[in-house]
């Protein structure tokens, strides 16, 4: 794990040394994956039929942190498998001084989702 990602994970009680059962709620024999340990992916759905194949928000694409370090651009249409929150984070890392600062972008998204959750009292995903 990259040191800056480990710091971010520790800040939100998602440290790498913690077992996966402590990161999410255990449902049966599986662990429910929650973004930043707070919001579940269960309620998320894509209503537009033409976009279902290109927006990865199903539970099999769920991640604890939107920082997978995956190479989603190597093959055509592989970026459609990238979790939608991680695509949002990657789109924030643009324009000169923000290039390559993914942990900063993850923090911005996390704080933004927290604000949306406080204002609407709904799942921000």
ZISUL-V76010 format. One record per residue. N is the residue number from 1. RES is the residue in three letters. D_LAST is the distance of its C-alpha to the last C-alpha in Angstrom with 1 decimal. Layout:
n res d_last
N RES D_LAST
N RES D_LAST
This chain:
n res d_last
1 UNK 24.9
2 UNK 25.2
3 UNK 26.4
4 UNK 23.8
5 UNK 21.0
6 UNK 22.9
7 UNK 23.2
8 UNK 19.4
9 UNK 19.0
10 UNK 21.8
11 UNK 20.4
12 UNK 17.3
13 UNK 19.5
14 UNK 18.6
15 UNK 22.1
16 UNK 23.4
17 UNK 26.3
18 UNK 24.3
19 UNK 24.3
20 UNK 21.2
21 UNK 21.8
22 UNK 21.3
23 UNK 17.9
24 UNK 16.2
25 UNK 17.7
26 UNK 20.5
27 UNK 20.5
28 UNK 24.0
29 UNK 24.8
30 UNK 21.3
31 UNK 18.8
32 UNK 15.3
33 UNK 13.0
34 UNK 10.4
35 UNK 8.6
36 UNK 11.2
37 UNK 12.7
38 UNK 10.6
39 UNK 7.4
40 UNK 8.2
41 UNK 7.3
42 UNK 9.8
43 UNK 8.4
44 UNK 6.7
45 UNK 9.7
46 UNK 11.5
47 UNK 14.2
48 UNK 16.3
49 UNK 18.7
50 UNK 19.8
51 UNK 16.4
52 UNK 15.7
53 UNK 17.8
54 UNK 16.3
55 UNK 12.5
56 UNK 12.0
57 UNK 9.0
58 UNK 11.5
59 UNK 12.3
60 UNK 15.1
61 UNK 13.1
62 UNK 11.0
63 UNK 12.1
64 UNK 12.7
65 UNK 13.0
66 UNK 12.2
67 UNK 16.0
68 UNK 17.7
69 UNK 20.7
70 UNK 20.8
71 UNK 23.0
72 UNK 20.9
73 UNK 23.4
74 UNK 26.6
75 UNK 26.7
76 UNK 26.0
77 UNK 22.6
78 UNK 21.6
79 UNK 18.7
80 UNK 17.1
81 UNK 16.8
82 UNK 14.9
83 UNK 11.3
84 UNK 9.1
85 UNK 7.8
86 UNK 11.6
87 UNK 12.7
88 UNK 11.0
89 UNK 12.9
90 UNK 15.9
91 UNK 16.1
92 UNK 16.4
93 UNK 19.4
94 UNK 21.8
95 UNK 24.8
96 UNK 27.5
97 UNK 27.0
98 UNK 23.3
99 UNK 24.2
100 UNK 23.5
101 UNK 21.9
102 UNK 18.8
103 UNK 18.7
104 UNK 18.9
105 UNK 16.0
106 UNK 13.9
107 UNK 15.1
108 UNK 14.2
109 UNK 10.5
110 UNK 10.6
111 UNK 12.7
112 UNK 10.7
113 UNK 7.6
114 UNK 10.5
115 UNK 12.1
116 UNK 9.5
117 UNK 9.4
118 UNK 13.1
119 UNK 13.8
120 UNK 12.0
121 UNK 12.0
122 UNK 8.8
123 UNK 5.6
124 UNK 3.8
125 UNK 0.0
